[in-house]
Amino acid sequence: MAPCDVPVGVITGDDVVKLLKHAKDNGYAIPAFNCTSSSTANAVMEAASKCNSPVMIQASNGGAQFMAGKSIKDKNACAAGSVALALHVRAMAPYYGIPVIMHSDHCAKKLLPWFDGMLEADEAYFAQYGEPLFSSHMLDLSEEPDEENIAICVEYFKKMAPMKIWLEMEIGITGGEEDGVNNEDIDPEKLYTSPEQVFSVYEALSPIGDMFSIAAAFGNVHGVYKPGNVSLSPERLLKHQEYAKEKLSTEESKPIYLVMHGGSGSTDEEIATAVSAGVVKMNVDTDTQWAYWDGTRAFVAANHDYLQGQIGNPKGPDAPNKKFYDPRVWIRKAEESMIERVGLSMEKLGCKETFPCKKPESGSLPIYNFKPLAHNPIKDAIGMVGGLLGKK
């Protein structure tokens, strides 16, 4: 398998399509990791670099609030936090030498103002740099009636398509609880999406563009659980593809881009079945949250006697402990543990060793790697006047 011909750093537009098609055609999926800080984002990119793999970094609503600062109560805090994470990833991703899809995670109907804020940032970034800030966004309106879910997705996709932003949508509900979205008591039947539901999404979105994927439920549950405790049916995903293939009268065996949520605790066989059915992205959050904490936990347990005060340890009552409680020490242990778990996801999804890392020569990247488009002052002035006249 030849590597996908896309650049390193955050990719958008046609490069996203190229990478996801490469994944679908070659039978692997790309893991998407929820990141809440520069530390977790760096851990994900470091793992991708070590594993020679593309990767997705995503901001959830709650994670973005944490990125902004828990004390910030401004109504735009979550959008601002998402933008801050995206800008950090854009600044640093080229140094890791791998392609990154910058994504936003589940957006329920009540969170649409957050989505609007990110789209506003995309539009501003697009005007200045010729591409959106984010590579893709997800709308999760699965709690709404299908007709309303699809209609709202169509409305937003029309705004996203001119900027070539990928849309991920969900139809059918992922159970469990994640980041404040609680579906623990949902009707079990809603955990399984039908082929007809999936194709209705395709019919509505495809006239607008081809940059979309569908998270179809097959018994998935957010959170952690033991294999066998949840009835997953990934074989249903292939039925969605077969149904669409027949309806479209196409030779393509997997015409739809599918996404897997709630993968914690899934067996390797279930993951492999989902990927073989056209899943190109799998969300990972619970497992990496634990890994990050576990790295910290292990460090604290191993160095307990050096973490009871600034001074005083087994070496003597006046011996300093700064080299143990310095955040750069124990946070790094958290990162190392998370890096290992991220690598495991890449191995399970088959994306490890699919993109040879292309780290730049030291000092070759510009420190400020943002290049605004060249503007024509006369054309800009005409556009501004036209805009003002149009408002009257």
Secondary structure as UniProt FT lines:
FT   STRAND          9..10
FT   HELIX           14..26
FT   STRAND          30..34
FT   HELIX           38..51
FT   STRAND          55..59
FT   HELIX           61..68
FT   TURN            70..71
FT   TURN            75..76
FT   HELIX           77..96
FT   STRAND          99..104
FT   HELIX           109..111
FT   HELIX           112..129
FT   STRAND          136..139
FT   TURN            142..143
FT   HELIX           146..160
FT   HELIX           161..163
FT   STRAND          166..171
FT   STRAND          175..178
FT   TURN            179..180
FT   STRAND          181..183
FT   TURN            184..185
FT   HELIX           188..191
FT   HELIX           195..205
FT   TURN            206..208
FT   STRAND          212..216
FT   TURN            227..228
FT   HELIX           235..248
FT   STRAND          258..260
FT   TURN            264..265
FT   HELIX           268..276
FT   TURN            277..278
FT   STRAND          279..284
FT   HELIX           286..302
FT   HELIX           304..306
FT   STRAND          311..313
FT   TURN            314..315
FT   STRAND          316..320
FT   HELIX           322..325
FT   HELIX           327..349
FT   TURN            352..353
FT   TURN            362..363
FT   HELIX           377..391
//
